[in-house]
Amino acid sequence: MSVTSNPTPSPHTLPVRVYYEDTDAGGVVYYARYLAFAERARTEFLRQLTGRQDAMWTDSDPLFVVRHLEADYKTSGRLDDLLTVTTTLVKIGGASLDMLQLITRGEETLVAIKLTLVTVTHDGKVLRLPPEWRQKLETCANT
């Protein structure tokens, strides 16, 4: 398992531009696209933490899967908006991470997402967080 020496700050931010493919015929962001924006931001959060994304694709390393997700849609994004996805690590469990992701346009919150990730083996069995990952996560957690 490769872990870099530079922890990801929490909260982590990722800018996202809304493209035509993200919208319906009226130019409003389709609700499921927010989940894709959030997934992209979580991937970047973990990439910065581990130093590479492919570190999670070896047989010995765990995978992160979404166990639970709540999305509160407050208002709509539109074509060509520049959004920011802010990912905050809220809690670290034995095999889980609780996160809060806010998707904003300027100061306005469009969507608030609360989720729990669980670490699993490649065959789907729950696995405790590796100690070196836990150490890095603890340096950037908002606990």
C-alpha positions in Angstrom: 0.0 0.0 0.0 1.5 3.3 -1.1 0.6 6.3 1.0 2.1 9.7 0.4 3.5 12.0 3.2 1.2 14.9 2.3 -2.3 14.5 3.7 -5.3 15.8 1.9 -6.7 18.8 3.7 -10.2 18.5 4.9 -12.3 20.1 3.6 -11.1 19.3 0.0 -12.5 21.3 -2.9 -13.0 20.5 -6.5 -14.3 22.9 -9.1 -16.8 21.4 -11.6 -18.2 23.1 -14.8 -21.7 22.2 -15.8 -21.7 21.0 -19.4 -24.6 20.3 -21.8 -24.4 16.6 -21.1 -25.1 17.3 -17.4 -28.4 19.0 -18.0 -32.0 18.3 -19.2 -33.6 20.0 -22.2 -34.2 23.2 -20.1 -30.5 23.5 -19.2 -31.1 22.4 -15.5 -28.6 19.9 -14.0 -30.1 16.5 -13.9 -30.3 15.3 -10.3 -28.1 12.2 -10.8 -25.2 14.3 -12.2 -24.7 15.7 -8.7 -23.8 12.2 -7.5 -21.3 11.9 -10.3 -19.8 15.3 -9.3 -19.5 14.1 -5.7 -17.9 10.8 -6.8 -15.3 12.7 -8.8 -14.5 14.9 -5.8 -14.2 11.9 -3.4 -11.9 10.2 -5.9 -9.6 13.3 -6.0 -9.7 13.4 -2.2 -8.5 9.8 -2.0 -6.0 10.3 -4.8 -4.3 13.1 -2.9 -4.4 11.0 0.2 -2.9 7.8 -1.3 -0.8 9.5 -4.0 -2.4 7.5 -6.8 -5.8 6.1 -7.7 -4.5 2.7 -8.9 -3.2 2.0 -5.3 -6.7 0.6 -4.7 -6.6 -1.8 -7.6 -4.3 -4.4 -6.2 -5.5 -7.6 -4.6 -4.2 -6.7 -1.2 -5.7 -3.1 -1.0 -9.2 -2.3 0.1 -11.8 -0.6 -2.0 -14.1 2.1 -0.8 -17.8 1.5 -1.6 -20.8 3.7 -0.7 -22.9 2.1 2.0 -25.3 4.9 2.7 -26.1 8.2 1.0 -28.5 11.0 1.7 -28.9 13.9 -0.8 -30.7 17.1 0.1 -31.4 19.0 -3.2 -31.9 22.7 -2.3 -31.8 24.4 -5.7 -30.8 23.8 -9.3 -27.6 24.3 -11.1 -27.7 25.4 -14.7 -25.7 25.0 -17.9 -22.3 26.6 -17.8 -22.4 27.2 -14.0 -19.1 26.8 -12.2 -19.8 24.7 -9.1 -17.6 23.7 -6.2 -17.7 20.3 -4.5 -16.4 20.5 -1.0 -15.7 17.2 0.7 -15.3 17.0 4.5 -14.2 13.9 6.3 -16.5 13.9 9.4 -15.8 10.6 11.1 -13.4 7.6 10.8 -14.8 4.2 11.9 -13.1 0.9 12.1 -13.9 0.1 8.4 -15.9 3.2 7.4 -15.7 6.9 6.6 -18.5 9.4 7.2 -18.3 12.4 4.8 -20.2 15.5 4.0 -20.2 16.9 0.5 -21.6 20.3 -0.4 -22.1 21.3 -4.0 -22.2 25.0 -4.2 -22.4 27.9 -6.7 -20.7 30.8 -5.1 -22.1 31.0 -1.6 -25.3 29.2 -2.5 -25.6 25.5 -1.6 -27.3 23.5 -4.3 -27.0 20.0 -2.8 -25.8 18.6 0.6 -24.8 14.9 0.5 -24.1 12.9 3.7 -22.6 9.5 3.0 -20.8 6.6 4.6 -18.0 4.7 2.7 -17.0 1.2 3.8 -13.7 -0.5 3.0 -14.1 -3.9 1.5 -11.9 -6.6 -0.1 -12.1 -7.2 -3.8 -14.6 -10.0 -3.1 -16.8 -7.7 -1.1 -16.0 -8.6 2.5 -15.8 -5.7 5.0 -12.1 -4.9 5.9 -10.8 -2.7 8.6 -9.0 0.4 7.3 -5.2 -0.3 6.9 -3.2 1.4 9.7 -1.2 3.6 7.2 -4.5 4.8 5.6 -6.1 5.5 9.0 -3.1 7.5 10.0 -3.3 9.7 7.0 -7.1 10.0 7.3 -6.8 11.1 10.9 -4.5 14.0 9.9 -7.3 15.4 7.7 -10.4 14.5 9.6 -12.8 17.1 11.1 -13.4 15.1 14.3 
